[in-house]
């Protein structure tokens, strides 16, 4: 069964082709990571799958009624605006206390609902963003470089958390990343992107592919 798929899609931005003839599919409980250098179209691909960017060619296929959870690359919070974690989880859709508490428990932030968002560390903020994404009980999670700005132990801890979420919820996971070594350990399948798909497969297959070595 496929949750979401790209079928020979092309995306053009400001007259330039950013993605060319890209096809991929994500299955339930599968962790797939998109790797590529800066400017390779990773975030563009994610936004196309989310329906944020229009396609020049091809199509996006989604399972009927597909529930998607999204964790952005970064979130800018006004340092002068007081907002607690609990309040943040109710934006823009109000969430009851039980659901908010369960989501925070799932991401290792139990009892932190009263904390100010501006007081969180980078790793804690990413966990709260993940909790918010999980509130809608998504069938697929899309994460755009979720560990950007974290140190290596923080990255490893976040990827272990993603594996736990996959195990506990059965959701498929599509991640955009640049963290080569940690991602290789945390992924079922890796897709190397540079405007088009250069290579894909299991981490072991991709790490030995000449296309991967040429990119990185």
C-alpha positions as CSV (number, residue, x, y, z in Angstrom):
1,X,0.0,0.0,0.0
2,X,1.2,3.5,-0.9
3,X,0.5,6.5,1.3
4,X,1.8,9.2,-1.2
5,X,3.6,9.1,-4.5
6,X,5.2,11.4,-7.0
7,X,4.7,10.3,-10.6
8,X,7.2,11.8,-13.0
9,X,6.9,15.3,-11.5
10,X,8.7,18.5,-12.6
11,X,8.7,21.7,-10.7
12,X,9.8,25.1,-12.2
13,X,10.5,28.2,-10.0
14,X,11.1,31.6,-11.6
15,X,11.4,29.9,-15.0
16,X,14.1,27.5,-13.9
17,X,13.5,23.7,-13.6
18,X,14.3,22.7,-10.0
19,X,13.0,19.2,-10.1
20,X,13.0,17.0,-13.3
21,X,11.1,13.7,-13.8
22,X,11.0,12.7,-10.1
23,X,9.1,9.6,-9.1
24,X,8.9,8.1,-5.6
25,X,6.4,6.4,-3.2
26,X,6.2,6.1,0.6
27,X,4.6,3.1,2.3
28,X,3.2,2.9,5.9
29,X,5.8,2.5,8.7
30,X,8.7,3.2,6.3
31,X,11.4,5.8,7.0
32,X,12.6,7.4,3.8
33,X,15.3,10.1,3.8
34,X,16.0,12.5,0.9
35,X,19.6,13.5,0.8
36,X,21.2,16.0,-1.5
37,X,23.5,19.1,-1.6
38,X,22.3,22.6,-1.0
39,X,20.1,23.7,-4.0
40,X,19.3,20.1,-5.0
41,X,15.5,20.6,-4.6
42,X,15.0,18.6,-1.4
43,X,12.7,21.2,0.3
44,X,11.0,21.9,-3.1
45,X,10.1,18.2,-3.4
46,X,8.6,18.1,0.1
47,X,6.5,21.2,-0.6
48,X,5.4,19.7,-3.9
49,X,4.3,16.6,-2.1
50,X,2.4,18.7,0.4
51,X,0.6,20.6,-2.4
52,X,2.2,23.9,-1.5
53,X,4.0,24.2,-4.9
54,X,2.4,23.7,-8.3
55,X,3.7,21.0,-10.7
56,X,4.9,21.8,-14.2
57,X,4.5,18.2,-15.1
58,X,3.5,14.9,-13.5
59,X,1.1,14.3,-10.6
60,X,1.0,13.6,-6.9
61,X,-1.1,10.6,-5.8
62,X,-2.4,10.4,-2.2
63,X,-4.3,7.8,-0.4
64,X,-7.9,8.9,0.1
65,X,-8.2,11.0,3.3
66,X,-4.5,10.9,4.0
67,X,-3.6,12.6,7.3
68,X,-0.2,14.4,7.0
69,X,1.9,15.7,9.9
70,X,4.5,18.3,9.0
71,X,7.6,19.5,10.9
72,X,9.2,22.6,9.3
73,X,12.9,23.3,8.9
74,X,12.8,26.1,11.5
75,X,10.3,28.1,13.5
76,X,10.9,31.7,14.4
77,X,9.3,32.7,17.7
78,X,8.9,36.3,18.8
79,X,11.0,36.5,21.9
80,X,8.7,39.2,23.3
81,X,5.6,37.1,23.0
82,X,4.9,34.8,26.0
83,X,3.4,31.5,24.9
84,X,3.5,28.2,26.7
85,X,4.1,24.8,25.1
86,X,0.5,23.9,25.9
87,X,-0.9,27.0,24.3
88,X,1.3,26.4,21.2
89,X,-0.2,22.9,20.8
90,X,-3.6,24.5,20.5
91,X,-2.7,26.7,17.6
92,X,-4.4,27.0,15.2
93,X,-6.8,24.2,16.2
94,X,-7.8,23.9,19.9
95,X,-6.5,20.6,21.5
96,X,-7.8,19.1,24.7
97,X,-5.5,18.5,27.6
98,X,-5.5,14.7,27.3
99,X,-4.4,14.8,23.6
100,X,-1.8,17.4,24.3
101,X,-0.4,15.5,27.2
102,X,-0.3,12.2,25.2
103,X,1.6,13.9,22.4
104,X,4.2,15.4,24.7
105,X,4.6,12.0,26.4
106,X,5.2,10.4,23.0
107,X,8.1,12.8,22.2
108,X,9.7,12.7,25.7
109,X,8.4,16.1,26.9
110,X,6.1,14.9,29.7
111,X,5.0,17.6,32.1
112,X,6.5,20.4,30.0
113,X,3.2,22.0,28.9
114,X,3.7,25.0,31.2
115,X,7.2,25.8,29.8
116,X,7.6,29.0,27.7
117,X,8.4,28.2,24.1
118,X,11.2,30.8,24.1
119,X,12.9,29.0,27.0
120,X,13.2,25.7,25.1
121,X,16.5,24.4,23.7
122,X,16.8,23.6,20.0
123,X,16.2,19.9,20.6
124,X,13.2,20.5,22.9
125,X,11.7,22.9,20.3
126,X,11.9,20.2,17.6
127,X,10.3,17.7,20.0
128,X,7.4,20.1,20.6
129,X,7.0,20.7,16.8
130,X,6.9,16.9,16.4
131,X,4.3,16.6,19.2
132,X,2.2,19.2,17.4
133,X,2.5,17.3,14.1
134,X,1.4,14.1,15.9
135,X,-1.8,15.6,17.3
136,X,-3.7,14.9,14.1
137,X,-2.7,11.2,14.2
138,X,-0.9,11.4,10.9
139,X,-0.5,8.4,8.6
140,X,2.7,10.1,7.2
141,X,5.1,12.5,8.8
142,X,7.1,14.9,6.6
143,X,10.1,16.5,8.2
144,X,12.2,19.2,6.5
145,X,15.7,19.0,8.0
146,X,14.3,18.6,11.5
147,X,17.7,18.5,13.2
148,X,19.2,21.6,11.6
149,X,21.1,23.5,14.3
150,X,21.3,20.6,16.7
151,X,24.6,19.1,17.8
152,X,25.5,15.5,16.9
153,X,24.1,13.9,20.1
154,X,20.9,16.0,19.7
155,X,20.6,14.8,16.1
156,X,21.1,11.1,17.1
157,X,18.5,11.5,19.9
158,X,16.0,13.0,17.5
159,X,16.4,10.3,15.0
160,X,15.9,7.6,17.7
161,X,12.7,9.4,18.6
162,X,11.5,9.2,15.0
163,X,12.1,5.5,15.1
164,X,10.1,5.2,18.3
165,X,7.3,7.2,16.8
166,X,7.2,5.0,13.7
167,X,7.1,1.9,15.9
168,X,4.4,3.3,18.2
169,X,2.1,4.8,15.5
170,X,2.8,2.9,12.3
171,X,3.2,6.2,10.4
172,X,5.3,6.5,7.3
173,X,8.1,9.0,7.6
174,X,9.7,11.2,4.8
175,X,12.6,13.3,6.0
176,X,14.8,15.8,4.2
177,X,18.3,15.9,5.7
178,X,22.0,16.6,5.1
179,X,23.2,14.5,8.1
180,X,24.8,11.7,6.1
181,X,26.0,9.3,8.7
182,X,23.3,9.5,11.3
183,X,20.6,9.4,8.6
184,X,22.1,6.3,7.1
185,X,21.6,4.5,10.4
186,X,18.0,5.8,10.9
187,X,16.5,5.1,7.4
188,X,15.0,2.2,5.7
189,X,15.5,3.8,2.3
190,X,17.6,6.7,1.1
191,X,16.9,8.8,-2.0
192,X,19.8,11.0,-3.3
193,X,18.5,14.1,-5.1
194,X,20.2,16.6,-7.3
195,X,17.4,18.1,-9.3
196,X,16.5,14.5,-10.2
197,X,16.9,11.2,-8.4
198,X,20.5,10.1,-8.7
199,X,20.2,6.9,-6.8
200,X,18.0,5.2,-4.2
201,X,17.8,2.1,-2.1
202,X,18.8,0.8,1.3
203,X,21.5,2.8,3.1
204,X,24.1,0.2,2.4
205,X,23.3,0.1,-1.4
206,X,23.2,3.9,-1.6
207,X,26.4,4.5,0.4
208,X,28.3,2.3,-2.1
209,X,26.7,3.9,-5.2
210,X,29.1,6.0,-7.4
211,X,26.3,8.6,-7.8
212,X,26.2,9.0,-4.0
213,X,30.0,9.3,-3.7
214,X,30.1,11.9,-6.5
215,X,27.5,14.0,-4.7
216,X,29.1,13.8,-1.2
